[in-house]
Amino acid sequence: MDFFDRLQQQIDTVRLPLVAVTVTAAAQVNTPLIAIFHWHGFRRSTPLVLPGVEIPPRAVPGSAVQLDTPWHSFETVDAMLLDAAWQSGAWDVERVEQRGCNVIGASAAEALACRQAFGDYGEEAGPAQPLLDDETERRELMQFAARRGYVRWLFRPVKGGLWRTLNEPDDTLDVDGGRQPPCPVSPQLRRPDGRGRTVYRLGKVHRILLPR
């Protein structure tokens, strides 16, 4: 599975800068992965034109994509996303492992985090539509993850992303904000208790930066 190509296809189709990419999997191998592309930009909510009436633009909702390619270890998913993040110029990749929220002692914050990892923002999202309508199995997978736990990855692309405009120092980037494969960072094993946060650092600065 080449996730970087899938990411570039999304950028070419939507033609807006990406803010972030999240990928979530229930804590069981070979289940579908849910990738969500978070866009930066505003568009008219309707093509309807009314004389004398200004229809304000709305934030562009995210895009949810289901990845059904078989995988047999979480390290395989790690490697796939590290490769995509590396080529897209991301500074780091965050991997968060969470227990199921349908367990005794789980807090409301854990339940909310589980919902949001699968793109369900509920009433907290306000009037804006948080995700485009999709044909994924997000809700079924979310319910499964609420019982078994889940893993969520996040990275912020520079190539084709909002972060290129910040011009942050990173000596590993090419002119277009990306990097040439292969990614030099190796996956790490999951935590024994299935809970915690791992951050893979990708960007580096080899120069001495002077104060601005």
N, C-alpha and C positions, 0 to 999 in steps of 0.2 A: 504494500500500500504506500503510495507516494503522496503524503499529505500536503507537501509543499506545492505540488501541482494543483491539487484541489483548492488550496488557499488562493493561488494566483488566478484560477478560473473564477473564483468568487469576486476578486478585486476587479478583474476585467469586465465582469458582468454588471456589477453594481456601480462601478466607477466613482467610488467615494473612498476616502482614507479610512483605514481600520484603526480602531482604538485598541482593541484587544481580541484575542482568540481564546476561548475556553473549550476544553474537551473533558467530558465526564463519562465515567464507566462505573457501573455497579461492581461491587467487590466480588466478582466471579469472572473467571477467564472466559473468553469466547462469547461474551455478550456484546450487543451492539454498542458502539460509541456514539455519543451525542456531541457534535461540534457546533458551537455557536460563534458566529462572527458578529462582533459589535462595531457598528459603523458610526462615523462622525459626519453629520450633515443634516440638512433640512430640505424637505420637498413639500410641494402642495399636497394636501391630503386628498384632493379630488381634482380632476381636469375641468370640472364645471366652472364656467366663467359667468358671473352675474354683474351686469352694469352697475357701477357705483358701489359695489360690495367687495371689500378686500378680504380674501380668504387667506389667513396666515398659514405659513408653512408649518409642518410638524416634523419632529425629529424622526429620522429614518429608523425603523425598527431593525432589530438584529435578524440574522438569518440562521435558522437551525438546519443542520444536515446530519443525517444518520449514516454512520459508517458500518457496513455489515461484513467487511472483510474479516475472516477468521484470525484470531490471535490467541496464543497459548501461554503468555506470561505478561505480567505488567511491565517487565523490563523491555519487552518488544514494543509496547506502546510508548514507553519512555524514549526509546531510541528513535522511533518515528517522529515524535514531537520535538525532540532535541534537534533532529536533522532539519525539520521545517523551521523551527525558531532560529537556528543558526543561519540558514540560507536567507531568512527574511530579516536578519539583522537585529533580532531581539537582544536586549541586554541580559535577560535571564529567563528561566522557566521555573515557575512555582508549581510544585506538586503537593496537594493537600489530601491526606487520608483521613476519612471520617467514619466513625461507627454509624450504625443505623440509628435513626431517631425514634423508631418505634420500640424503644427499650426502656425499662424502668430507670428513672433518673435523668432521661434525656430532657434538655431544656427547650423552650420555645425558640431560642436562637439557633439551636441545632436543627430543628425542624425547618426553620426559615432558610438556613444555609443549604439544606438538602433540596428544597424546592427551587431555590435560585440557581443551584448548580445544574439543574435540568431545564432552566429557562422558564420556570413558573414563578412570576413575580407577584401574582395576586393583586389585591387592591393597593398594595404599597407602590405599584408602578404609576398610579394616578391615571389621568385620562389618555396619556400616550400609549399606543399599542407597543408593548415591549418586544414582541417577536412577530415576524411574518407568519401567516398561517402555513403550516407545513404538514407533511404526511409521515412524520417520525412517530416512534413509539415512546416519546418522552414521558408521558404520564405513567405508562405501564412500567417503564424502567425506573422511574422515580419511586413508585410504590415498592418495587423490588429492592431498591437501594435503601429505602426506609427500614427494611427488615435486615438486610445483609451488610449495609455500609456501602461506601463508594469512594472513588478516587477522582479528584478534579485537578486538571492541569490548566495553567494560564500563562500566556506570553503576549508581549506587545510588539508587533512588527514595526520595524523602521522602514523597510522597503515596502512601499505601497501603504504606509501607515501614517497616522497623525504625528508620530514622534519624530519623523524626519525633519519637521519644521523647527524643532527645538535645537537642532545642531549640537547635541550633547557629545562630548569627546569620547571617541571609541576608535582606537587604532586598528581594529580588526575589520572595519567596514570598507566595502568597495565604494566607488563613486555613486552608485545607485542606491546605496543604503543596505545592500545585501552582503552576503559572504559566499565564498566558494566552498562547496563540500569537499571532503567529509567533515562532519562535526567532530572536534577533538575531545569532547566531554562524554564520558561513559555513564550509562544508567546505574543507579544505585538500587539495591534490594529494598523491598518494602519493609516498613517497620514491623517488628514481631507482633505488636499489639494492634496493628492496623490503624493507628492514630498518629497524627503529627504532620509537620510541614517540612518539606525539603526544597531548597532553592539551588538550582544549577546556574552558576555564573558563566556567562558566555562572553560578554564584552570585556575588553581590557584597554588600559591606557599605558603606553610605554614611554610617553614623553613626560617631562616635568612641566606641569601646568602653572603658568604665572597668574596672579590675581588679576581680575578684569578691572 
